[in-house]
Amino acid sequence: MANINQINESAQTIAASSTKAAKKGGADAFGDALSKAFDKTPVDKMQQAPATALKEIASAQPNVIQSSDIVSGKTDKLLDMLDKYSAQLQDPGVTLKTIEPVLEEINLSAGTLLKETQNLTAEDENLKRVATQTIVAAQTEYLKFQRGDYSS
């Protein structure tokens, strides 16, 4: 055991002396302060380096989307879909089989819009009324199509 302790002690002194030699060659203040701290040098003899203060970090403004904006956008999208659906119904070259996926998408959009309208406040009453009328029109067309009103 005595031999092992001697090996550890000699390795530590060799490592400490090589770090001191490497640190003396560099001109950085931190390295000098660190080596002097290991040497037990008093603080007043160490070179003092000024510390730079951190500046204020500006935060980005969060992009908050209001419920009314969401409902307005989805209502507009649903109205566009209904307009295209109406044009397809009037086109004799378009079959009902090709219209069905469009109508399924319209029905799905109407369902999600209905959920969004529940988040509107009393001040958005007019938007809620327009969105609800659009939803009713979309779901009515879906039911008419499923019932077979357009097949002749």
Secondary structure, 3 states (H helix, E strand, C coil): CHHHHHHHHHHHHHHHHHHHHHHHHCCCHHHHHHHHHHCCCCHHHCCCCCCCCCCCCCCCCCCCCCHHHHHHHHHHHHHHHHHHHHHHHHCCCCCHHHHHHHHHHHHHHHHHHHHHHCCCCHHHHHHHHHHHHHHHHHHHHHHHHHHCCCCC
